[in-house]
Every structure is written in C-alpha cells, then in structure tokens.
Amino acid sequence: MMPKTKPFLADEHLRLYKTERKAYHALTDHQGGVLPQILATVDLDITPTDSDLGSTQQRAFEPFKVKGLLLQYIDDFNLWDIAHRCPRSQ
C-alpha cells in the first residue's frame, strides 16, 4: 500500500468537502429537521508566514486552504452508536 502524501490528503480533503457540500445543498429541505442546518462554510488559510510562495501564489495554493462546513448542533445520540439506537429492518 502506498503511503498517503500531504498533496494526496489535501486533494482528498477537498474532494470530500465538495461532495458533502453538494449533498447538503441537495438536502436543503431537510436541514434543521432530520439533518443539521449549515450555518456557514469555512475557508481557513493556513499558509506559513515564512513561505517562499509569493502572495498571489499563496492565495491560490490549495494545500494551505482548509475548507469545512459549520453545522448546527443537534443534541442527540452520536452516529457511532446508530447500530445500538435504531431498530434493524426485518
């Protein structure tokens, strides 16, 4: 098995973020009910200040961008416990 490199992980993170964002967009009518509501999208720039990249390159360099979704907190059971909390279908 090939070790996962940082560029691979950055690409994978971006792919998963885009997929989750699309899923929440498609399920907009269910947000705030059975699904948490999206409160905001997050785009955090963690480019090192001592980077050799110019300012234009830094803004476009995706591995230094952390993207995410800020979701509503729903006070209920954790999804890890779903097998114990939901009845099995017959």
N, C-alpha and C positions, 0 to 999 in steps of 0.2 A: 504494500500500500504506500502510495506516495505521500510524503508529509505535506500538510497544508501550509502554504506560504502566506505571508501577510497580504500580498496582492490578491491571491485567490480568496482569502477570507473577506477582504474588502468588497470584491465583486459579488461574493455570495451574500454578504450582508445587504448590499444594495438591491440585489435581486429579490431577496426575501422581503425587504421593506416595500418595494414596489408591488409585489404580489399581495401583501397584507393590506396595503393602501387601496388597491383595486377591489379587494374582497369587501372591505368596509364601505367603500363607495357603492358597490353593488347592493349592499345590505343596509343602505341608509334608512329605509323604512322600519327596520328592526332595532336600530340603535336607541339606547335609553330604555329598552324593554328587556328582550332576551339577550341582547348584546350591549356591551358598554358603548357609550357615546364617545366619538372622537372629540376631544376638547381642543387639540392643536396638533399640528405637525411640527417636528423638531428638526432643525438643521444646525448642528453644532460644528463649528470649525475648530479643530484641534491641531492646526498646523504649528509645528515648533517655531518659536520666535527666532531661533538661530538657524533656520533652514536656508539652504543655498538657493532655493527657488525664488524667483522674482515675485513681486506682489501679484501680478497678473497670473502667473503660473500657480501660485499658492491657491488662489480663489478657484481655479479650475481643477485642482489635483484631488480627485475623489477619495483616495485612501485617507485623507485627512478630514473628510466630512463624515460626521456621524448623524445618521438620519433615524428618526423614530416617530412614533405616534404616542401622544399623551392621551390616555384613555380614562374614562370615568371609573371611579372605584365602585364596585358592587360588593356589598357585604354579604357574601355567600360562601359556599364551600370552594376549595381550591380544585382546579381541573385535574390535579394529580389524584384526587380522591373520587373522581367521577365513577369509576367501576364499583365503588362501595356505596355510592349515593343514589345511583339510578337503577331502576329495575331492568333486568335483562329481557330482551324480547323472546317470546315463545317460539 
